[in-house]
Amino acid sequence: MKHQDTSGSGIYVVFGHSDIQVYEKNTLKETATWSVYFRENEQTYMLATNPPISFLHGRILFYKEYVLFNNSYIDGENNYFKKRN
């Protein structure tokens, strides 16, 4: 599944079954493994990557064809991604 950043930065992320590839302007920049876990105290699902990818950390929020990974004080500005086929 591919998600493209909507800010115009040229970043897109490819999620495999257990790995992530982060591209910026068609150049591979980062790779990591990923997992999803449930944070009981917030009653929400969270994304974790190893090694950490700053803009893909935190709560997972979906809206139509968009996804947001948000962990306010750690990840800086919000990064919205749009699903691509």
C-alpha positions in Angstrom: 0.0 0.0 0.0 1.4 3.4 -0.9 0.6 6.7 0.9 1.8 10.0 -0.4 2.4 13.1 1.7 -0.1 15.8 0.8 2.2 18.7 1.7 3.9 18.6 -1.7 7.2 17.5 -0.3 7.5 14.6 -2.7 7.6 12.0 0.1 5.7 8.7 -0.3 5.7 5.6 1.9 5.3 2.0 0.8 4.0 -0.4 3.4 4.8 -4.0 3.0 3.6 -6.8 5.2 6.3 -6.0 7.9 8.5 -3.3 6.3 8.3 0.3 5.2 10.1 2.1 2.5 10.2 5.9 2.6 11.0 7.7 -0.7 11.6 11.4 -1.2 11.4 12.6 -4.8 11.7 9.0 -6.1 14.9 8.3 -4.0 14.8 5.6 -1.3 15.6 7.5 2.0 14.7 5.1 4.8 13.6 1.5 5.5 12.2 0.1 8.7 10.0 -2.6 10.1 6.6 -1.7 11.4 4.0 -2.9 13.9 0.7 -1.7 15.2 -0.2 -1.9 18.9 -3.2 -0.8 21.0 -2.5 1.9 23.7 -5.0 1.1 26.4 -4.9 4.5 28.2 -5.7 6.4 25.0 -8.0 3.7 23.5 -6.3 4.1 20.1 -4.1 2.2 17.8 -0.5 3.3 17.4 2.2 2.8 14.8 5.8 1.9 15.8 8.7 1.6 13.4 12.2 0.2 14.0 14.3 2.2 13.5 12.1 5.2 14.3 10.8 7.3 11.5 9.8 10.6 13.1 6.8 11.5 10.9 5.3 7.9 11.0 5.1 7.6 14.8 2.0 7.7 17.0 -1.8 7.5 16.7 -3.3 6.2 13.5 -6.2 8.3 12.2 -8.1 7.5 9.0 -10.5 9.7 7.0 -11.7 8.6 3.6 -8.5 8.0 1.5 -6.2 9.8 4.0 -4.2 8.6 7.0 -2.5 10.6 9.7 0.2 9.4 12.1 0.2 11.8 15.0 2.3 12.0 18.2 2.0 15.8 18.7 5.0 16.7 20.8 7.4 14.2 19.2 6.7 14.3 15.5 6.4 18.0 14.9 3.9 19.1 12.3 1.1 16.8 11.2 1.8 14.6 8.2 -1.2 13.6 6.2 -0.9 10.9 3.6 -3.2 10.0 0.8 -3.6 6.4 -0.4 -2.3 5.7 -3.9 -2.7 2.5 -5.9 
